[in-house]
Amino acid sequence: MRRCLVRSWDRTAPPGCASFRRCPVASSSASAAMVSSCSMTSGDPVLRGERVRCDDHDAREDDDDDNRHRHRQGGVSGGSVLFLSPTNWPEPNASAAGIRTMALLNHLAPSHRRIRGRPRTTNTTSFSHISISNDEPLRPPLFSSVHFGCGAGGGGGAMPRVDDDDDRPMPIHWHRIRPNREDEMLDLLVRIENEHGQISAVVFDRFHAEEVFSFRIRETCPDALLVLDMQDVHSLRLGRQGVVERADDSNRGDDDASSSDPTMTKMMMTRQLSNAVMGYDPTTSPIDEFPKGKRRRRRRGGGGAKESSSAHDDVFLRELASVHRSDLVLVCSSTEMRYLESWGVPRWKLIHAPFFCSIDDEDDDDVDDRDGGVVVHRPPFEMRRNFAFVGGYRHPPNVDSVRLLRRVLWPLIRQRLPCATLQVCGAYPTHEISSLHDEDAGFIVRGKVDDLDCVLRDSRVLLAPLRYGAGIKGKIVDSWMRGCPVVTTRVGAEGMTMTPVDEYDDSGGVRSMIECHWGGLIADDAIDFAESAFQLHEREELWNRCRDNGVGLLRRLFDGRVNLTVVEEGMRDGIANLGKRRRMDVFGSVLWRDGRRSTEYFSRWIELKESLINRASAE
């Protein structure tokens, strides 16, 4: 008997799904996760309603398209899954996105151990509204093989080797496939299907990959589930970046107005700027509506800052179109789930897929058994000292944060703690970032480190002064995993709280999140941020409570055994009900129809053909 949960007041439920009525999509236990997984957000209120029966959809609505997928319901598809990225191989040692992608790849590998549920104090684990029973039989693997195709050259990382990661449960098949090469793509698809079986699903790593590859996949593999893994909402991040850059530009003096040197910019960190950033919405606050000040020229340095926000005014529409063309969308942040819903994306198309942490139920205050055997110690307050920053420098928000630390925040912190040091770690440091190294000031730029665990175990506080960004911040998750509390901004904490971060008090001063059970302190003003760093570094009781809160949030929001199961079950349901989903997805169908423009091109072909025939006859 299949069950799902539907809000009696939710107008975004699938067609035919009303309060306590039958839902046409939820035809298996997977659908319960799919239909309501988008409600599994840190900020949503407790669901109102009760668990209700959800029978199979009326058989009269089945057609030949559904029959092609019905055999996959509740069992192994026997097919393959292909991940595609035009520019980046997954780099778990360089970025949080790489860690998350590798977790997905490893989990979907057919030799991965199937899980029944999370044993706790009873025989049923309840996580939000999803219930995973330990008595359920093991689900068969969803895919027979897992593949990753990428067209990156030297700038997108190296193709992973099969034997370079001992934790990988099975070899993942890596393929180099250049974008915009039809023959190469067709050869790859044919080879996968001949050697490993039908391609059941294709996962696009960010919307750029969907734009490059989806039309070929839809044409060649029409029965494959198209999944968009957003990582973050790019248009939201770029728009917020535009808000910050324009504020900085307006704050520049006349002497440096004509300079494109980022070090000449006077960086702002105020609650007023934070309110503008958090209030940005591409549909109501386009970049051009903000005071432009003196427009900064596009920079070629600075870790990706060449992607000037003003050059991406159309990114929002491109990204939203990519979401609508996809059959299923993986969204990291609960905040971005709400944004997408407000922009007209059907709720049933969205799956909340944040980070996937390995958490041991039996761990104590100082030890965490991670990944089934690697023991990560959490040293206590007295065994730690000083500060750390972590972030890859191909990501513009991290570059901005390090500049802000060096020029504004760190001098304020050193006034209170003259002997303190800050270790600045992260892959791909630019020349500008490396040049900020100053041992006399305690500002130590280390670049990529081989043992990040050691850095975060020894540090007492992680600093993450993010003025803009989107998605879930991997640096904060990594820090909590090592028992290190964090000082960050509302942007940094977004999507990582049990209550939407914009609902917290904004009265100024040091705004402790302890009463809200957050794993550190949040401050949007430069003076408040420095004071928060000092207080968290010096007050042991405060530090211990923030550390415990961070560990608790890891369990409640980022448990990989729960979150990966939600993703897998959502994909399982998507494959089984692909025909129904595409019929319900009217706007997506319109985009595919309009994108092909078949009638227009057919008419033009006939016109050209007839004109050539007439010309030949006249000659």
URDAWO-V803802 format. One record per residue. N is the residue number from 0. RES is the residue in one small letter. PSI is psi as a letter, one per 40 degrees, with the letter a starting at -180 (NA if undefined). D_CENTER is the distance of its C-alpha to the mean C-alpha in whole Angstrom. Layout:
[[N,RES,PSI,D_CENTER] [N,RES,PSI,D_CENTER]]
//
This chain:
[[0,m,h,33] [1,r,i,30] [2,r,i,28] [3,c,i,26] [4,l,h,25] [5,v,h,25] [6,r,h,26] [7,s,d,29] [8,w,e,28] [9,d,h,25] [10,r,e,26] [11,t,e,22] [12,a,i,23] [13,p,i,24] [14,p,h,28] [15,g,e,30] [16,c,g,28] [17,a,a,30] [18,s,h,31] [19,f,f,32] [20,r,i,33] [21,r,i,32] [22,c,h,28] [23,p,e,29] [24,v,d,25] [25,a,g,25] [26,s,e,28] [27,s,i,26] [28,s,d,25] [29,a,d,22] [30,s,d,22] [31,a,d,22] [32,a,d,19] [33,m,d,17] [34,v,d,19] [35,s,e,19] [36,s,d,15] [37,c,e,14] [38,s,e,16] [39,m,g,15] [40,t,i,13] [41,s,d,15] [42,g,e,16] [43,d,i,18] [44,p,i,22] [45,v,h,24] [46,l,h,24] [47,r,h,27] [48,g,a,29] [49,e,i,30] [50,r,h,29] [51,v,i,31] [52,r,i,32] [53,c,g,31] [54,d,i,33] [55,d,i,32] [56,h,i,32] [57,d,h,36] [58,a,d,37] [59,r,d,39] [60,e,e,36] [61,d,i,35] [62,d,a,36] [63,d,d,35] [64,d,d,32] [65,d,d,31] [66,n,d,33] [67,r,e,32] [68,h,e,29] [69,r,d,31] [70,h,e,31] [71,r,e,28] [72,q,h,28] [73,g,e,27] [74,g,a,28] [75,v,h,27] [76,s,d,26] [77,g,e,28] [78,g,a,26] [79,s,i,23] [80,v,h,19] [81,l,h,18] [82,f,h,15] [83,l,h,16] [84,s,h,15] [85,p,e,17] [86,t,e,17] [87,n,h,15] [88,w,i,16] [89,p,h,13] [90,e,g,15] [91,p,e,14] [92,n,e,17] [93,a,d,15] [94,s,i,12] [95,a,d,9] [96,a,d,7] [97,g,d,10] [98,i,d,11] [99,r,d,8] [100,t,d,9] [101,m,d,13] [102,a,d,13] [103,l,d,12] [104,l,d,15] [105,n,d,17] [106,h,d,17] [107,l,e,18] [108,a,h,20] [109,p,d,24] [110,s,e,25] [111,h,h,23] [112,r,h,24] [113,r,i,24] [114,i,i,24] [115,r,d,26] [116,g,a,24] [117,r,h,24] [118,p,h,27] [119,r,b,28] [120,t,e,31] [121,t,a,32] [122,n,e,31] [123,t,h,29] [124,t,h,25] [125,s,h,24] [126,f,h,20] [127,s,b,20] [128,h,e,22] [129,i,h,21] [130,s,h,24] [131,i,h,24] [132,s,h,28] [133,n,e,29] [134,d,e,32] [135,e,i,30] [136,p,i,31] [137,l,h,28] [138,r,h,26] [139,p,i,27] [140,p,i,24] [141,l,d,22] [142,f,i,23] [143,s,e,26] [144,s,i,24] [145,v,h,20] [146,h,i,20] [147,f,h,18] [148,g,h,19] [149,c,i,19] [150,g,e,21] [151,a,i,20] [152,g,b,24] [153,g,d,24] [154,g,e,21] [155,g,f,18] [156,g,i,19] [157,a,i,22] [158,m,h,22] [159,p,i,21] [160,r,i,25] [161,v,d,25] [162,d,e,27] [163,d,e,25] [164,d,h,23] [165,d,e,25] [166,d,e,23] [167,r,h,22] [168,p,d,23] [169,m,i,24] [170,p,h,24] [171,i,h,21] [172,h,h,23] [173,w,h,22] [174,h,h,23] [175,r,h,24] [176,i,h,24] [177,r,i,24] [178,p,i,23] [179,n,f,26] [180,r,g,28] [181,e,d,29] [182,d,d,31] [183,e,d,29] [184,m,d,26] [185,l,d,29] [186,d,d,30] [187,l,d,27] [188,l,d,27] [189,v,d,30] [190,r,d,30] [191,i,d,27] [192,e,d,29] [193,n,d,33] [194,e,d,31] [195,h,e,29] [196,g,i,29] [197,q,i,28] [198,i,h,24] [199,s,d,23] [200,a,i,19] [201,v,h,17] [202,v,h,13] [203,f,h,13] [204,d,g,10] [205,r,i,9] [206,f,d,12] [207,h,d,14] [208,a,d,15] [209,e,d,15] [210,e,d,18] [211,v,d,20] [212,f,d,20] [213,s,d,20] [214,f,d,23] [215,r,d,25] [216,i,d,23] [217,r,d,24] [218,e,d,27] [219,t,d,28] [220,c,g,26] [221,p,d,26] [222,d,e,26] [223,a,h,22] [224,l,h,19] [225,l,h,17] [226,v,h,13] [227,l,h,11] [228,d,h,7] [229,m,d,6] [230,q,c,3] [231,d,i,4] [232,v,h,8] [233,h,d,10] [234,s,d,13] [235,l,d,13] [236,r,d,12] [237,l,d,15] [238,g,d,17] [239,r,d,17] [240,q,d,18] [241,g,d,21] [242,v,d,22] [243,v,d,22] [244,e,d,24] [245,r,d,26] [246,a,d,27] [247,d,d,27] [248,d,d,30] [249,s,e,32] [250,n,e,32] [251,r,i,34] [252,g,i,37] [253,d,d,40] [254,d,d,40] [255,d,e,37] [256,a,d,36] [257,s,e,37] [258,s,i,35] [259,s,e,31] [260,d,h,31] [261,p,d,28] [262,t,e,30] [263,m,e,32] [264,t,h,30] [265,k,h,31] [266,m,h,27] [267,m,i,27] [268,m,g,25] [269,t,i,27] [270,r,d,26] [271,q,d,27] [272,l,d,24] [273,s,d,22] [274,n,d,23] [275,a,d,23] [276,v,d,19] [277,m,d,18] [278,g,e,20] [279,y,h,19] [280,d,h,18] [281,p,d,19] [282,t,d,21] [283,t,e,23] [284,s,g,23] [285,p,i,23] [286,i,d,23] [287,d,e,27] [288,e,e,28] [289,f,i,27] [290,p,h,30] [291,k,d,30] [292,g,b,32] [293,k,h,33] [294,r,h,30] [295,r,h,29] [296,r,i,29] [297,r,h,26] [298,r,i,26] [299,r,e,26] [300,g,a,25] [301,g,f,23] [302,g,f,20] [303,g,e,18] [304,a,e,20] [305,k,e,22] [306,e,g,19] [307,s,h,21] [308,s,d,20] [309,s,e,23] [310,a,e,23] [311,h,f,20] [312,d,d,21] [313,d,e,21] [314,v,d,17] [315,f,d,16] [316,l,d,19] [317,r,d,18] [318,e,d,14] [319,l,d,15] [320,a,d,18] [321,s,d,15] [322,v,d,14] [323,h,d,17] [324,r,d,19] [325,s,i,16] [326,d,d,17] [327,l,i,14] [328,v,h,11] [329,l,h,8] [330,v,h,6] [331,c,d,4] [332,s,h,7] [333,s,d,10] [334,t,d,11] [335,e,d,9] [336,m,d,11] [337,r,d,14] [338,y,d,14] [339,l,d,13] [340,e,d,16] [341,s,d,18] [342,w,e,18] [343,g,e,20] [344,v,h,17] [345,p,h,19] [346,r,d,17] [347,w,e,18] [348,k,e,16] [349,l,h,13] [350,i,h,11] [351,h,h,9] [352,a,g,7] [353,p,a,6] [354,f,i,8] [355,f,g,11] [356,c,i,14] [357,s,h,17] [358,i,h,20] [359,d,h,23] [360,d,d,25] [361,e,e,28] [362,d,i,27] [363,d,a,29] [364,d,d,29] [365,d,e,29] [366,v,h,27] [367,d,h,24] [368,d,h,25] [369,r,h,21] [370,d,f,21] [371,g,f,24] [372,g,d,26] [373,v,h,25] [374,v,h,26] [375,v,h,25] [376,h,i,27] [377,r,g,26] [378,p,i,29] [379,p,i,31] [380,f,d,31] [381,e,e,35] [382,m,e,33] [383,r,i,31] [384,r,i,31] [385,n,a,30] [386,f,i,26] [387,a,i,23] [388,f,h,20] [389,v,h,18] [390,g,h,15] [391,g,i,15] [392,y,e,17] [393,r,e,16] [394,h,h,14] [395,p,d,16] [396,p,d,15] [397,n,d,16] [398,v,d,19] [399,d,d,20] [400,s,d,20] [401,v,d,22] [402,r,d,24] [403,l,d,24] [404,l,d,25] [405,r,d,28] [406,r,d,30] [407,v,d,29] [408,l,d,28] [409,w,d,29] [410,p,d,33] [411,l,d,33] [412,i,d,31] [413,r,d,34] [414,q,d,37] [415,r,d,36] [416,l,g,36] [417,p,d,38] [418,c,e,37] [419,a,i,33] [420,t,i,31] [421,l,h,28] [422,q,h,26] [423,v,h,23] [424,c,i,21] [425,g,i,19] [426,a,i,19] [427,y,f,21] [428,p,h,22] [429,t,i,24] [430,h,d,28] [431,e,d,27] [432,i,d,25] [433,s,d,28] [434,s,e,31] [435,l,e,30] [436,h,h,31] [437,d,g,34] [438,e,d,35] [439,d,d,38] [440,a,e,35] [441,g,e,33] [442,f,g,30] [443,i,h,29] [444,v,h,27] [445,r,e,26] [446,g,a,24] [447,k,h,22] [448,v,i,23] [449,d,d,24] [450,d,g,24] [451,l,d,21] [452,d,d,22] [453,c,d,26] [454,v,d,24] [455,l,d,22] [456,r,d,25] [457,d,d,28] [458,s,i,26] [459,r,d,27] [460,v,h,24] [461,l,h,21] [462,l,h,21] [463,a,g,18] [464,p,g,19] [465,l,h,16] [466,r,d,18] [467,y,i,15] [468,g,a,12] [469,a,i,9] [470,g,a,5] [471,i,h,6] [472,k,h,9] [473,g,d,9] [474,k,d,13] [475,i,d,14] [476,v,d,13] [477,d,d,15] [478,s,d,18] [479,w,d,18] [480,m,d,18] [481,r,e,21] [482,g,f,23] [483,c,h,22] [484,p,i,22] [485,v,i,20] [486,v,h,21] [487,t,a,19] [488,t,i,18] [489,r,d,17] [490,v,d,14] [491,g,d,13] [492,a,e,14] [493,e,h,12] [494,g,e,10] [495,m,f,12] [496,t,i,16] [497,m,e,18] [498,t,h,19] [499,p,h,17] [500,v,d,18] [501,d,e,20] [502,e,e,22] [503,y,i,23] [504,d,h,26] [505,d,f,27] [506,s,e,30] [507,g,i,30] [508,g,a,31] [509,v,h,29] [510,r,g,27] [511,s,h,26] [512,m,e,24] [513,i,d,26] [514,e,e,27] [515,c,e,24] [516,h,f,23] [517,w,i,20] [518,g,f,20] [519,g,a,22] [520,l,i,23] [521,i,h,21] [522,a,h,23] [523,d,e,23] [524,d,i,26] [525,a,d,28] [526,i,d,31] [527,d,d,29] [528,f,d,26] [529,a,d,29] [530,e,d,31] [531,s,d,28] [532,a,d,27] [533,f,d,31] [534,q,d,31] [535,l,d,28] [536,h,d,30] [537,e,d,33] [538,r,h,33] [539,e,d,33] [540,e,d,33] [541,l,d,30] [542,w,d,28] [543,n,d,29] [544,r,d,28] [545,c,d,24] [546,r,d,24] [547,d,d,25] [548,n,d,22] [549,g,d,19] [550,v,d,20] [551,g,d,21] [552,l,d,17] [553,l,d,16] [554,r,d,18] [555,r,d,17] [556,l,d,14] [557,f,f,12] [558,d,h,15] [559,g,d,14] [560,r,d,17] [561,v,d,16] [562,n,d,13] [563,l,d,13] [564,t,d,16] [565,v,d,15] [566,v,d,13] [567,e,d,16] [568,e,d,18] [569,g,d,16] [570,m,d,17] [571,r,d,20] [572,d,d,21] [573,g,d,20] [574,i,d,22] [575,a,d,25] [576,n,f,25] [577,l,d,24] [578,g,d,27] [579,k,d,27] [580,r,d,23] [581,r,d,24] [582,r,d,27] [583,m,d,26] [584,d,g,23] [585,v,d,26] [586,f,d,24] [587,g,d,22] [588,s,d,25] [589,v,d,27] [590,l,d,24] [591,w,d,25] [592,r,d,29] [593,d,d,29] [594,g,d,27] [595,r,d,30] [596,r,f,32] [597,s,d,35] [598,t,d,38] [599,e,d,38] [600,y,d,37] [601,f,d,40] [602,s,d,42] [603,r,d,42] [604,w,d,43] [605,i,d,46] [606,e,d,47] [607,l,d,47] [608,k,d,48] [609,e,d,51] [610,s,d,52] [611,l,d,52] [612,i,d,54] [613,n,d,56] [614,r,d,57] [615,a,d,58] [616,s,d,60] [617,a,d,62] [618,e,NA,62]]
//
